[in-house]
Structures are given as structure tokens and as C-alpha cells.
Amino acid sequence: MATLLRASLLLRVGHGERQLVVRELREDQRVMQRINPGTPIDERPWTEIGRYKDLEIERARLRADGWEIEEPSRRQ
């Protein structure tokens, strides 16, 4: 299934600890999320956390909440 938008957010969870949270909004309207506990390796499985109705509304919401948005045209 094609990814329409990918967003990432670096969270501080404790003194010196960080987690990278990555969300993908997919073509079938699923919102998938993966949390990497301080490592750049993407070995964790994707988990479905919900569904979206309007891609533009979700893009604006994520941007307003401080997520870094990666547009599909920039992805390889």
C-alpha cells in the first residue's frame, strides 16, 4: 500500500532518553506508527493506530503539533 505522507517526531521520555516516533498515512486511509527507542534502525513493526478522512487536514494537524513532514516526492 502506498504511503502518502510520512511524519516524524523526536520525543524525550527521560533524562537523556529519546524515542523517534514515525507515522505514515497510507493510501487506504490507515495511520500506521512505529516507535524506535533511541536507535535509527527501522526494525520495529508498524502498528495501525487509526484512520484518517482528509489528508490535508491531517497534514496541517501534524505540522501544527510539531511533526516533521516528509512529502512523498522527497522519498525514494
VOGU-3710 file (C-alpha; in Angstrom, 3 decimals, decimal comma):
1> matllrasll> 0,000/0,000/0,000  1,397/3,389/-0,979  2,438/5,910/1,661  1,010/9,372/1,007  2,693/11,155/3,903  5,332/10,342/6,494  5,850/12,365/9,665  8,365/12,049/12,478  8,682/13,445/15,981  11,539/13,055/18,456
11> lrvghgerql> 10,215/12,629/21,996  12,162/12,952/25,230  10,997/10,212/27,573  13,508/10,621/30,382  16,835/12,153/31,249  18,928/11,609/28,150  16,417/9,191/26,610  14,644/9,831/23,343  12,271/7,973/21,072  11,702/8,578/17,401
21> vvrelredqr> 8,014/8,259/16,544  7,227/7,836/12,844  3,733/7,917/11,361  2,677/7,025/7,860  -0,630/7,959/6,307  -1,333/5,338/3,704  -3,440/5,249/0,585  -6,083/3,009/2,200  -6,615/5,704/4,916  -4,789/3,794/7,648
31> vmqrinpgtp> -2,493/5,647/10,054  0,497/3,469/10,883  3,031/4,197/13,614  6,440/2,887/14,616  8,422/3,882/17,710  12,190/3,484/17,678  13,659/3,707/21,182  16,743/5,833/20,564  18,090/3,930/17,576  17,981/4,914/13,915
41> iderpwteig> 17,343/1,311/12,841  13,820/0,749/11,492  13,344/-2,832/12,684  10,248/-2,313/14,800  6,937/-3,393/13,272  4,338/-0,898/12,092  1,174/-0,688/14,187  -2,156/0,623/12,937  -3,251/3,411/15,298  -6,274/4,742/13,450
51> rykdleiera> -7,691/6,031/10,211  -7,905/9,461/8,629  -10,559/11,035/6,426  -8,848/14,086/4,918  -5,131/14,024/4,097  -4,788/17,820/4,026  -6,394/18,204/7,458  -4,078/15,543/8,894  -1,028/17,183/7,291  -1,959/20,545/8,838
61> rlradgweie> -2,647/18,970/12,252  0,655/17,100/12,336  2,585/20,207/11,255  0,834/22,315/13,939  1,739/19,684/16,561  5,446/19,938/15,680  5,860/16,848/13,497  8,405/16,966/10,679  6,554/16,185/7,456  8,219/14,232/4,664
71> epsrrq> 6,420/14,693/1,371  6,236/11,673/-0,968  8,081/13,500/-3,762  11,158/13,692/-1,491  11,082/9,980/-0,658  12,925/7,417/-2,703
//
